[in-house]
């Protein structure tokens, strides 16, 4: 099989394993004695809601989920609202406020089913009193460009929100809350998936403020006051309002990598899962994995070709240029520059939600002739990398990976295929 086709099959298997229709029916709750309310947020939340509706035989007393524009799917009993991601908008703020209203006045015999997936942080942007949507939009833009890790970004978000950091579950008390979550974060920490609206948060305003200062982010006055005064403190472990809250992971990055590994095995290629939680600057990770790939190709260490190196996680990009980029194409372009056309090494990097950065492009492919084809078109790969123009670079070569909305999100997917050619 042609190398890039095999890589694409592995990516598709990874995404397919995390689709809601594959994982939601396995985690249906027992019918409650009282009412069932369905809420949720994230890029997969609408698809999760539909999967639940199709598998659930009982009554649904009310429901509201908010997803990214373009990720809506029709539901018959659960309302689906679309809003902006990654920078929030009024639609998301209004939906978050309505969600809190929906869970008011519940009783102990009621059940709230919360469907959470990646992207939920931006889609539930309800701010604390005194903070405006414009304030939240500004801090979102700065955080996304800062190079901060997703854990650091979500720590800040939890302390500037009226719904995240356990506040949504607290609002449901004394009803039982069951969260079904698709993880998109390294380590699968529930507090970081959509900034943990239904889980207690051990981090503090002081820690969030330290992150702001570490990355030299300029906060609008109301946001700075929330952190400095402690008024943005989230719901902490041991809070009685969290006593009836249960959390289940239904799909994870590790599961997606394992699904891709099976495809490789079926085609006679030995898979090696390096990690499901690689973080750091995308271009640095690209150079590091290029070094490992060259060691395998040239020295057959620590693995013997043909093999594929699989990894996930969430890298970051400190934006310095003006190009069209995303963390996956930045990783891939950096890796390509480091490999410099080495024979027998192919790679795919993409975001499993179908969107890398702010482009409707999942990622791209890299082949031994990628840099040569770029030079023939008059494109300098190093200049493109310096300008954070990964999408411009790969799209110009016809090597972009375009999937459309995948209706799930288990973070970044990277596959490096080492064929053993040229040994």
Beta strands, then each sheet from edge to edge (+ up, - down):
strand 1: 36-41
strand 2: 62-68
strand 3: 79-83
strand 4: 111-116
strand 5: 176-182
strand 6: 245-251
strand 7: 270-278
strand 8: 307-313
strand 9: 345-351
strand 10: 363-366
strand 11: 400-401
strand 12: 412-418
sheet 1: 3+ 2+ 1+ 4+ 5+ 6+
sheet 2: 7+ 8+ 12- 9+ 10- 11+
end
